[in-house]
Amino acid sequence: MPEQQKSIGGIWVKADDGGRKYLSISLEVDGVKRNFVAFRNKYHEEGDNKPAYNILPPRDQKPVAPKPAPAVEPEPENDIPF
């Protein structure tokens, strides 16, 4: 039996006050939860190379600083030649 993959988020279809539908996206990557919204691209045409939806951070989301890389300890100096 194949191993099930763990979900990293979800997508919900919502509507704004004017009734226009959009996608609400929630993702967790490397332990960081991020939210996005996606709106239909009004310039997209069938068969062209433009995306069907444009993804944006929500207006009220604060930027998330990337996690700093873990510190690498220098190798200890010793008198052993190898």
Stockholm file with secondary structure:
# STOCKHOLM 1.0

chainA/1-82         MPEQQKSIGGIWVKADDGGRKYLSISLEVDGVKRNFVAFRNKYHEEGDNKPAYNILPPRDQKPVAPKPAPAVEPEPENDIPF
#=GR chainA/1-82 SS CCCCCCCCEEEEEEECTTSCEEEEEEEEETTEEEEEEEEECTTCCTTSSSCSEEEECCTTCCCCCCCCCCCCCCCCCCSCCC
#=GC SS_cons        CCCCCCCCEEEEEEECTTSCEEEEEEEEETTEEEEEEEEECTTCCTTSSSCSEEEECCTTCCCCCCCCCCCCCCCCCCSCCC
//
